[in-house]
């Protein structure tokens, strides 16, 4: 017997909330530091890392893993927040299934793209 729609949705909701909260936490902890380093201090010349040093840091597997985690979890954080804005904010509840698939599908595709870009370094 197939469970009702409410029960199927309830099974995925904790996973969505886990990705949402992990993405929000990682974005709050890591993105301000990355913006400060590479968006403010490096362009102003306060720090001037060489190309070789940046390549060595970015080719480290631990750095790749952290960047992948921060960026992919941030994508799922966006997806969950945008989903709720569309459904609750714009009152598009009749389209909730399509909106959920579009938002989380975009985050999943973004995660694959993020992984491919990071592995090319």
RAVEN-V46221 format. One record per residue. N is the residue number from 1. RES is the residue in one small letter. SS is DSSP state (A for helix, B for strand, O for the rest). Layout:
N & RES & SS
N & RES & SS
This chain:
1 & x & O
2 & x & O
3 & x & O
4 & x & O
5 & x & A
6 & x & A
7 & x & A
8 & x & A
9 & x & A
10 & x & A
11 & x & A
12 & x & A
13 & x & A
14 & x & A
15 & x & A
16 & x & A
17 & x & A
18 & x & A
19 & x & A
20 & x & A
21 & x & A
22 & x & A
23 & x & A
24 & x & A
25 & x & A
26 & x & A
27 & x & A
28 & x & A
29 & x & A
30 & x & A
31 & x & A
32 & x & A
33 & x & A
34 & x & A
35 & x & A
36 & x & A
37 & x & A
38 & x & A
39 & x & A
40 & x & A
41 & x & A
42 & x & A
43 & x & A
44 & x & A
45 & x & O
46 & x & O
47 & x & O
48 & x & O
49 & x & O
50 & x & O
51 & x & A
52 & x & A
53 & x & A
54 & x & A
55 & x & A
56 & x & A
57 & x & A
58 & x & A
59 & x & O
60 & x & O
61 & x & A
62 & x & A
63 & x & A
64 & x & A
65 & x & A
66 & x & A
67 & x & A
68 & x & A
69 & x & A
70 & x & A
71 & x & A
72 & x & A
73 & x & A
74 & x & A
75 & x & A
76 & x & A
77 & x & A
78 & x & A
79 & x & A
80 & x & A
81 & x & A
82 & x & A
83 & x & A
84 & x & A
85 & x & A
86 & x & A
87 & x & A
88 & x & A
89 & x & A
90 & x & O
91 & x & O
92 & x & O
93 & x & A
94 & x & A
95 & x & A
96 & x & A
97 & x & A
98 & x & A
99 & x & A
100 & x & A
101 & x & A
102 & x & A
103 & x & A
104 & x & A
105 & x & A
106 & x & A
107 & x & A
108 & x & A
109 & x & A
110 & x & A
111 & x & A
112 & x & A
113 & x & A
114 & x & A
115 & x & A
116 & x & A
117 & x & A
118 & x & A
119 & x & A
120 & x & O
121 & x & O
